Amino acid sequence: MTETYKPLTRSAGNTMIAGVCAGLAEYLNIDPTVVRLLFVLGFFLTGPGVFLAYLIMAVVVPLENKITQ
């Protein structure tokens, strides 16, 4: 059985700030706007924890490599 590995990367082409939300949307196969709205909603409901998570993901998650895709 062959398993396909789909890495989590930040989007290089569909970015608003750092490409984190678009990268998550590509990974989950959903619309990037939905992920962006969930991040904004999460920020207002839970406080700065979501913003901190976004910043950490912007640093830790690698930028996608358009040459290999």
N, C-alpha and C positions, 0 to 999 in steps of 0.2 A: 504494500500500500504506500503510495507516494503522497506525502503531505506537502502542501505548498505553504511557504513562509511568506507572510505579508508584513514587511516592517512598518513601524510607525515612524513617519517622517513629517517634517513641516513642509508645507506647500511652497514651491518656489514661484509659481505663476499666479495663484489665487490668494493673494495676501491682502490683509487690511492693515495689520500691524506687524506681526512676525510670522504669520502663516500657520499658527498652531491650530486654530479652529478649522481651517480648510484641510489641514493634514489629518485631524481627527475625523472629519467628515468623510474624507477619502477612505480612511481605514475602516470606518463603520458603514460605508456605502449609503450615506444620507446627504441631504442638501447642506452645504456649508452655512447657509443662513440660519438654519435650525440650530446648529451648534453655537453660532455666534449669539443668537437670542438666548439660548440656555446659559451661556457664560454671563451675559448681562443680567439676566433674571437671577442667577445664582449669586452674583455680586450684590445685588440689592437685597436679597433675602438673607444671605449668610454673612455678609460683610467682606472684609478684605482678604479672607482666606482663598477665595476663588481667584482674586487678582494675583495673589502670591503663587498659587498653583500655575497660573498662566505664565508668570515670569520664570518660574522654575522650568516649565516645559519649553519655553523659548530658548533657554540656555542648554538644556539637557538633550532634547530631541533634535536629531540631525536634520539638516536641510536636505530635501530630496535631490537626487542627482538626475537631471534631465537627460544626460548622455546615455545612461544605461536603460532608460525607460522608453 
